[in-house]
Structure formats: C-alpha cells, structure tokens
Amino acid sequence: VWLDACRLSLMEVLLARENGFCFGVKKAVELTEAAAETGKPVYNLGQVVHNPKISERLAARGVTVIADPSEAPSGMVVIRAHGIPPQTRAKIEAQGLECIDATCSLVLRAQRFTKQLADEGYRVVILGTPTHPEVIGLVGFAGDNYVIVETKNEWERLPKMKKAGVVSQSTQPPWAFKELVSHVAEISQETKIFNTVCPVTVKRQQAATELAGETDTIVVVGGKNSANTRELVNLARMQGRTAYHIEHAAELLPEWVRGQERIGLIGGCSTPMETLLEVKERAEALAS
C-alpha cells in the first residue's frame, strides 16, 4: 500500500509513500552529531541541511553555523550536504582545521561530472538557482566557461555553442532538465549530458503527484529555504491543488483542515518523520 491512511470520523489524513530523511540528509546530520560528541568545537559551513528543526537540534548540541572558514578559530568544520567549491575546501585546509565532508554522494557525482565537462572544453550549462549553495559549489568546478539557467526564458536566450555540456542542481524538476537538454541539443554542435537530478528527489515528486490525485488539499512540510520542498508545493499547485507550505505543526491553521474530507501530507527530503507526525496529529485535532 503506497499510502498510509489514518481514518477519522471527520477527516482522513493521507501520508505520501515517500517521506522522512533522504540518505544524503541522514548522513550529513549523523556526521555532524558524531562530530559534536567529540567535545571539540564544531562548525557547520552553512546550514547542514535546509530544515530549521534540525538546525535547532544541532545548535543545542553546541554546533555553530558559519558562513566562511575564517570564522572558525579551531576545531572541526562540517561541509554540508550541498557541497562547497574547491576553493573553500582549500581555505579549510590552509587554516589547519579538521574537515568533515558531509557532501551528499550524488552532489559529489555532479561535481565530478562538472569538472570533467570543463576539462574537456565544454561550455558548462548548469540548471539551477544561482544563489543555491549546491549550484555555488558546482560553479567552483566549472572553470571559466559556464552559464547558469533556471527558467525556460533564460535558456531560450542562450547563444549557439560549439560544445555544450549540461548538468543540473539535484533538486530541479526532471521535466525542466529534459526541456533544457532538448533545447541545448538544438543550439550546439556537440552536446554532452550528465543527468544529475537526484533520483530520491524524483521519487518524492512522483509521490506528491500521486497524492494530488487523491486529495484537493496538500500540506507540504519543510524549510522555507529548501529547494526540493518548494518544488513539491509547485507540483501540487500546477495540478490545480491547494498547497500549504509550513515548517512545523504550529503553523497549521484550523481553516485549512476544518470541513475537509481528506488532506494530503508530505515532507521535503530534509524533514524528519517526527515533524510530519506532529503535523498529522495537529491536523487531526483541529478537524475533530
């Protein structure tokens, strides 16, 4: 059974078949917690994952979030799941800090492919949000000849290219990557493609689509700065569904659930299962 349903007299809460931490987030959180247990000063280079509850949990264990390695006088620096540019890693090493690499294995793969394209003389076309930490990391491997595009309008303005190589931020929707690749193939003499869209993210998006087929109202739980969570919201709305994006149970409003026969519930890849269950419990209480 792909949906876990909790039946109430007034409302049914449907949990999507894909929920909880993805393996990349799980690894990043576990590595950070293990570092905190050593008793040494521990610094996360940016939020280890885009989830406020996890950030609060790590802060309670003494983990400090920094924006640059220079902010860590000593101790251990944890590279977050999104990865970093090679120049930033060099700064960590130059300061003599202990480096804990929590970069997701799929992001490391995308970094290797980006470097390969740059080394082989391709203009690297990156599908993604320019300010997203994963994209900033990819740019560090792309050399001097690269371009970042996020929307169809942006990639349709690309000039013709002799050699173009395409990679993607892992949390971009598969349809966008497919459309970009099709367009780049038309405007370049030679095209090389590495599909770096995260398969776990794809499964989560498929689960959101299935959930949209079961209910008109979907609550999406996850960090407001989480790209994969925002995409789940977009998917639900693209299918004509009402979608609410919240970070924790207290944000759930009574008018969203009262009078509803059923609502759908799904979390982003960095949303812990315990948070989802808290939202589910509150939804049931508000509807009763």
HUWOGI-V846503 format. One record per pair of residues at least 4 apart in sequence whose C-alpha atoms are under 8 Angstrom apart, sorted by the first residue. I is the first residue (numbers start at 1). GAP is how many residues later the second one is. Records with the same first field share a line. If there is no record, write none. Layout:
I: GAP + GAP
This chain:
2: 14 + 15
3: 11 + 12 + 13 + 14
4: 10 + 11 + 12 + 13
5: 7 + 8 + 9 + 10
6: 6 + 7 + 8
7: 4 + 5 + 6
8: 4 + 276
9: 279
10: 249 + 250 + 251 + 277 + 278
11: 248 + 249 + 250 + 251 + 252 + 273 + 276 + 277
12: 249 + 250 + 251
13: 249 + 250 + 251 + 252 + 267 + 270 + 271
14: 197 + 248 + 249 + 250 + 251
15: 4 + 249 + 250 + 251
16: 191 + 192 + 194 + 195 + 248 + 249 + 250
17: 190
18: 185 + 186 + 189 + 248
19: 185 + 247 + 248 + 249 + 250 + 252 + 254
20: 247 + 248 + 249 + 250 + 251 + 252 + 253
21: 4 + 5 + 247 + 248 + 249 + 250 + 251 + 252
22: 4 + 178 + 247 + 248
23: 4
24: 4 + 57 + 79 + 80 + 81
25: 4 + 24 + 56 + 79 + 244 + 245
26: 4
27: 4 + 75 + 77
28: 4 + 20 + 21 + 52 + 53 + 74 + 75 + 76
29: 4 + 19 + 20 + 25
30: 4
31: 4 + 47 + 69 + 71
32: 4 + 10 + 12 + 26 + 46 + 70
33: 4 + 25 + 28
34: 4
35: 4 + 5 + 7 + 41
36: 4 + 5 + 6 + 25 + 26 + 27
40: 35 + 36
41: 21 + 22 + 33 + 34 + 35
42: 20 + 21 + 22 + 33 + 34 + 35 + 36
43: 20 + 21 + 22 + 23 + 29 + 32 + 33 + 34 + 35
44: 4 + 19 + 20 + 21 + 22 + 33 + 34 + 35 + 36
45: 20 + 21 + 22 + 23 + 24 + 32 + 33 + 34 + 35
46: 19 + 20 + 21 + 34
47: 8 + 18 + 33
48: 7 + 30 + 31 + 32 + 33 + 34
49: 5 + 6 + 31 + 32 + 33 + 221
50: 172 + 173 + 175 + 176 + 220
51: 4 + 171 + 172 + 174 + 175 + 196 + 219 + 220
52: 4 + 171 + 195
53: 4
54: 4
55: 4
56: 4
57: 4
58: 4 + 5
59: 4 + 5
66: 5 + 6
67: 4
68: 4
69: 8 + 19 + 22 + 23 + 26
70: 25
72: 5
74: 22 + 23
75: 22 + 23
76: 21 + 22 + 23 + 24
77: 15 + 20 + 21 + 22 + 23
78: 21 + 22 + 23 + 24
79: 4 + 5 + 20 + 21 + 22 + 23 + 24
80: 4 + 21 + 22 + 23
81: 21 + 22 + 23 + 26
82: 21 + 22 + 25 + 51 + 52 + 55
83: 19 + 20 + 21 + 24 + 25 + 50 + 51 + 54
84: 4 + 5 + 49 + 50 + 52 + 53 + 54 + 56
85: 4 + 51 + 52 + 53 + 54 + 55 + 56
86: 4 + 51 + 54 + 55
87: 4 + 53
88: 4
89: 4
90: 4
91: 4
92: 4 + 5 + 6 + 7
93: 4 + 5 + 6
103: 4 + 5
104: 4
105: 4
106: 4 + 64 + 90 + 92
107: 4 + 27 + 63 + 89
108: 4
109: 4 + 87
110: 4 + 28 + 57 + 58 + 84 + 86
111: 4 + 26 + 27 + 30
112: 4 + 29
113: 4 + 54 + 81
114: 4 + 10 + 24 + 27 + 28 + 53
115: 4 + 26 + 27 + 28
116: 4
117: 4 + 5 + 6 + 7 + 25 + 48 + 75
118: 4 + 5 + 6 + 23 + 24 + 25 + 27
121: 42
122: 23 + 41 + 42 + 43
123: 22 + 23 + 24 + 38 + 40 + 41 + 42
124: 18 + 21 + 22 + 23 + 40 + 41 + 42 + 43
125: 21 + 22 + 23 + 24 + 39 + 40 + 41 + 42
126: 9 + 20 + 21 + 22 + 23 + 40 + 41 + 42 + 43
127: 21 + 22 + 23 + 39 + 40 + 41 + 42 + 45 + 50 + 53
128: 4 + 7 + 20 + 21 + 22 + 40 + 41 + 44
129: 6 + 19 + 20 + 21 + 40
130: 5 + 6 + 18 + 19 + 20
131: 4 + 5
132: 4
133: 4
134: 4 + 35
135: 4 + 34
136: 4
137: 4
138: 4
139: 4 + 7
142: 4
149: 5 + 6
150: 4 + 5
151: 4
152: 4 + 24 + 28
153: 4
154: 4
155: 25 + 28
156: 27
159: 28
160: 27 + 28
161: 26 + 27 + 28
162: 26 + 27 + 28
163: 25 + 26 + 27 + 28 + 29
164: 20 + 24 + 26 + 27 + 28
165: 26 + 27 + 28 + 29
166: 15 + 25 + 26 + 27 + 28 + 29
167: 26 + 27 + 28 + 29
168: 4 + 9 + 27 + 28 + 29
169: 27 + 28
170: 26 + 27 + 28 + 31
171: 26 + 27 + 30 + 56 + 57
172: 4 + 5 + 25 + 55 + 56 + 59
173: 4 + 24 + 29 + 58
174: 4 + 23 + 28
175: 4
176: 4
177: 4 + 18 + 20
178: 4
179: 4
180: 4
181: 4 + 12
182: 4
183: 4
184: 4 + 7
185: 4 + 5 + 6
197: 4 + 5
198: 4
199: 4
200: 4
201: 4 + 27 + 68
202: 4
203: 4
204: 4 + 28 + 64 + 65
205: 4 + 26 + 27 + 30
206: 4
207: 4
208: 4 + 24 + 27 + 28 + 58
209: 4 + 26 + 27 + 30
210: 4
211: 4 + 7 + 53
212: 4 + 5 + 6 + 24 + 27 + 29 + 52
214: 50
215: 26 + 47 + 48 + 49
216: 24 + 25 + 26 + 47
217: 24 + 25 + 26 + 45 + 46 + 47
218: 18 + 23 + 24 + 25 + 26 + 45 + 46 + 47 + 48
219: 24 + 25 + 26 + 27 + 44 + 45 + 46 + 47
220: 9 + 12 + 13 + 23 + 24 + 25 + 26 + 45 + 46 + 47 + 48
221: 8 + 24 + 25 + 26 + 27 + 44 + 45 + 46 + 47 + 50 + 55
222: 4 + 7 + 23 + 24 + 25 + 26 + 45 + 46 + 48 + 49
223: 6 + 23 + 24 + 45 + 47 + 48
224: 5 + 6 + 21 + 22 + 23
225: 5
226: 4 + 42
227: 4
228: 4 + 40 + 41
229: 4 + 38 + 39 + 40
230: 4 + 15
231: 4
232: 4 + 36
233: 4 + 10 + 11 + 12
234: 4
235: 4
236: 4 + 5 + 6 + 7
237: 4 + 5 + 6
246: 5 + 6
247: 4
248: 4 + 27 + 30 + 31
249: 26 + 27 + 29 + 30 + 33
250: 29
252: 4 + 27 + 30 + 31
253: 4
254: 4 + 29 + 32 + 33
256: 4
257: 6 + 26 + 29 + 30
258: 28 + 29
259: 28
260: 27
265: 11 + 15
266: 10
267: 4 + 5 + 9
271: 4 + 5
272: 4
273: 4
274: 4
275: 4
276: 4
277: 4
278: 4
279: 4
280: 4
281: 4
282: 4
283: 4
284: 4
